[in-house]
Amino acid sequence: MTVEQQTAAGPATDFNNVGVQEMMKLYYSRLFPHQEMFKWLAYGNDGKHPKTDGGFFQRREFCFTLDGDIFVRYQSFKDGGELAAALKDRCPSKIDIGPVYNVDPQRRAAYQGSGQGFAPVERELVFDIDLTDYDDVRTCGKEGHICGKCWPLMAAAIKILDAGLRQDFGFQHIFFVYSGRRGVHCWVCDERARKLTDEQRSAIAAYFAVYKGQEKGIAKLATSLDDHPAIKRAYDLLQDAFEQRLLPEQRLLEDEQQCQNVLAYLPNDAIRSDVQQRWQRVHGSEQRWEVLKEAVEEEAKALDGARRGSRPSGDPRAAKAMRKSIKDIVCAYAYPRLDMEVSKKMNHLLKAPFCVHPKTGKVCVPIDPDVAWEFDPDTVCTVGGLLNQLNSGSAAAAQGEEPWRATDMAAAVDTFRVCFLDALQQEVKAGLAEKARAAAAQPTLAW
């Protein structure tokens, strides 16, 4: 009996015991929010306004990953209905979204070698952050692991990106998506962002790339952490995240290797030895952190001459470096670690929201940045759980409504709409109306 037949037979099926790929046909038929995806990616070009670009959506590239890791690139669809039909028919294990091209990507061969060519013309500015890049920081697990203890690293990244993109670059239409396993994706969808060149995308990504990898166990951090207003804003947020969430959750200063890693950021052997001795008298990450800050500040005051004694002349530069070591530790552990290559190129693919992760079965749900700290990856809805809700009889949708509205998917779609789609739709409609007014105001030539 197929999964579809089991569903029709009644509520006996427990979809939590069914393979993820086996459930995808039902998922795309009954749970995937096709209309919302089309409204987003059409950007108002849905044929309902005289100034719409009727071919816009069809020039968008979709890539399907079919069962068996078969990648099918340069898929395109004339509208949301055709996309929905293709998803139901082909049941991809993953959907990636690419750029909008100058021509229909499925017909690219006809233009290659011609004067028109085949090239991307717009694409959302995107960011990808993966918890595996924090494996040197996490004590709760490595690689594919994710839990409430390491989620604050992702929440901090969401907060810093959201603030920087809005306040420093003026973007408004931004949404974040849980990747379904261990990371977060960010989509910036303002028209200005979609028209950025590769060089401009690289520059924006570099702006956020304070963390630049490691060298001999020490994080390489770009620029001064004292001078730039954006870095100061980020540090103020990260300081609270580090002290109130990461230290107690990860128990960083109760792990011997992490203790040595933290001490390595202090400027000299003398202060490292002093802190290590003081740590022998206290226990717990939060208490040890307070001891470290106290020792660093005492040394900094001595260096800048605030305390008379063996160094009456003071050394303000060394004092500044001493205090900066605290900021270095916080930023090294908590500043967003971006996958830079994802953001640099217009033609880079990124997984679509509302996909289902093939290993976890979790839906790639949008995240409200205002409540990023409260988001719990362990409670994200799964395809099996959603189908169980449909199959229970207690989640009957109202007449004429999409079935997903009677499941936990409704909350995910509401987040997408309230945090992003509704405002975007208002702006694109206003833009189309302005184009119509401008066209009407043009004088008519008499021949």
Secondary structure as the mmCIF struct_conf table of DSSP 4:
data_model
#
loop_
_struct_conf.conf_type_id
_struct_conf.id
_struct_conf.beg_label_comp_id
_struct_conf.beg_label_asym_id
_struct_conf.beg_label_seq_id
_struct_conf.end_label_comp_id
_struct_conf.end_label_asym_id
_struct_conf.end_label_seq_id
HELX_RH_AL_P HELX_RH_AL_P1 VAL A 3 ALA A 9
TURN_TY1_P TURN_TY1_P1 PRO A 11 ALA A 12
HELX_RH_3T_P HELX_RH_3T_P1 PHE A 15 ASN A 17
BEND BEND1 VAL A 18 VAL A 18
TURN_TY1_P TURN_TY1_P2 VAL A 20 VAL A 20
HELX_RH_3T_P HELX_RH_3T_P2 GLN A 21 MET A 23
HELX_RH_AL_P HELX_RH_AL_P2 MET A 24 ARG A 30
TURN_TY1_P TURN_TY1_P3 LEU A 31 LEU A 31
BEND BEND2 PHE A 32 PHE A 32
HELX_RH_AL_P HELX_RH_AL_P3 HIS A 34 ALA A 42
TURN_TY1_P TURN_TY1_P4 TYR A 43 GLY A 44
BEND BEND3 ASP A 46 HIS A 49
TURN_TY1_P TURN_TY1_P5 PRO A 50 LYS A 51
TURN_TY1_P TURN_TY1_P6 GLY A 54 PHE A 56
HELX_RH_3T_P HELX_RH_3T_P3 PHE A 57 ARG A 59
STRN STRN1 ARG A 60 LEU A 66
TURN_TY1_P TURN_TY1_P7 ASP A 67 ASP A 69
STRN STRN2 ILE A 70 GLN A 75
BEND BEND4 LYS A 78 ASP A 79
HELX_RH_AL_P HELX_RH_AL_P4 GLY A 80 ARG A 90
BEND BEND5 SER A 93 SER A 93
STRN STRN3 LYS A 94 TYR A 101
BEND BEND6 ASN A 102 VAL A 103
HELX_RH_3T_P HELX_RH_3T_P4 PRO A 105 ALA A 110
TURN_TY1_P TURN_TY1_P8 TYR A 111 GLY A 113
BEND BEND7 SER A 114 GLN A 116
STRN STRN4 PRO A 120 GLU A 122
STRN STRN5 LEU A 125 ASP A 130
HELX_RH_3T_P HELX_RH_3T_P5 LEU A 131 TYR A 134
TURN_TY1_P TURN_TY1_P9 ASP A 135 VAL A 137
BEND BEND8 THR A 139 CYS A 140
TURN_TY1_P TURN_TY1_P10 GLU A 143 GLY A 144
TURN_TY1_P TURN_TY1_P11 GLY A 148 CYS A 150
HELX_RH_AL_P HELX_RH_AL_P5 TRP A 151 ALA A 163
HELX_RH_PI_P HELX_RH_PI_P1 GLY A 164 ASP A 168
TURN_TY1_P TURN_TY1_P12 PHE A 169 PHE A 169
STRN STRN6 ILE A 174 TYR A 178
BEND BEND9 GLY A 180 ARG A 182
STRN STRN7 GLY A 183 VAL A 188
HELX_RH_AL_P HELX_RH_AL_P6 GLU A 191 ARG A 194
TURN_TY1_P TURN_TY1_P13 LYS A 195 LYS A 195
HELX_RH_AL_P HELX_RH_AL_P7 ASP A 198 PHE A 208
STRN STRN8 TYR A 211 GLU A 215
TURN_TY1_P TURN_TY1_P14 LYS A 216 GLY A 217
STRN STRN9 ILE A 218 LEU A 221
BEND BEND10 THR A 223 THR A 223
TURN_TY1_P TURN_TY1_P15 LEU A 225 ASP A 227
HELX_RH_AL_P HELX_RH_AL_P8 PRO A 229 ALA A 241
HELX_RH_PI_P HELX_RH_PI_P2 PHE A 242 LEU A 246
HELX_RH_AL_P HELX_RH_AL_P9 LEU A 247 GLN A 250
TURN_TY1_P TURN_TY1_P16 ARG A 251 ARG A 251
HELX_RH_3T_P HELX_RH_3T_P6 LEU A 252 GLU A 254
BEND BEND11 ASP A 255 ASP A 255
HELX_RH_AL_P HELX_RH_AL_P10 GLU A 256 LEU A 263
TURN_TY1_P TURN_TY1_P17 ALA A 264 TYR A 265
BEND BEND12 LEU A 266 ASN A 268
HELX_RH_AL_P HELX_RH_AL_P11 ASP A 269 TRP A 279
TURN_TY1_P TURN_TY1_P18 GLN A 280 ARG A 281
BEND BEND13 GLY A 284 GLY A 284
HELX_RH_AL_P HELX_RH_AL_P12 SER A 285 LEU A 303
TURN_TY1_P TURN_TY1_P19 ASP A 304 GLY A 305
BEND BEND14 ALA A 306 ARG A 307
BEND BEND15 GLY A 309 SER A 310
TURN_TY1_P TURN_TY1_P20 PRO A 312 SER A 313
HELX_RH_AL_P HELX_RH_AL_P13 PRO A 316 ALA A 334
BEND BEND16 TYR A 335 TYR A 335
STRN STRN10 LEU A 338 LEU A 338
HELX_RH_AL_P HELX_RH_AL_P14 MET A 340 LYS A 344
TURN_TY1_P TURN_TY1_P21 MET A 346 ASN A 347
STRN STRN11 LEU A 350 LYS A 351
HELX_LH_PP_P HELX_LH_PP_P1 ALA A 352 ALA A 352
TURN_TY1_P TURN_TY1_P22 PRO A 353 PHE A 354
STRN STRN12 VAL A 356 VAL A 356
TURN_TY1_P TURN_TY1_P23 PRO A 358 THR A 360
STRN STRN13 LYS A 362 VAL A 363
STRN STRN14 PRO A 366 ILE A 367
HELX_RH_3T_P HELX_RH_3T_P7 PRO A 369 GLU A 374
HELX_RH_3T_P HELX_RH_3T_P8 PRO A 377 THR A 379
STRN STRN15 THR A 382 THR A 382
HELX_RH_AL_P HELX_RH_AL_P15 VAL A 383 ASN A 391
TURN_TY1_P TURN_TY1_P24 SER A 392 SER A 392
BEND BEND17 GLY A 393 SER A 394
HELX_LH_PP_P HELX_LH_PP_P2 ALA A 396 ALA A 398
TURN_TY1_P TURN_TY1_P25 GLN A 399 GLY A 400
BEND BEND18 GLU A 401 GLU A 401
HELX_RH_3T_P HELX_RH_3T_P9 PRO A 403 ALA A 406
BEND BEND19 THR A 407 THR A 407
TURN_TY1_P TURN_TY1_P26 ASP A 408 ASP A 408
HELX_RH_AL_P HELX_RH_AL_P16 MET A 409 PHE A 416
HELX_RH_PI_P HELX_RH_PI_P3 ARG A 417 LEU A 421
HELX_RH_AL_P HELX_RH_AL_P17 ASP A 422 ALA A 441
BEND BEND20 GLN A 442 GLN A 442
HELX_LH_PP_P HELX_LH_PP_P3 PRO A 443 ALA A 446
#
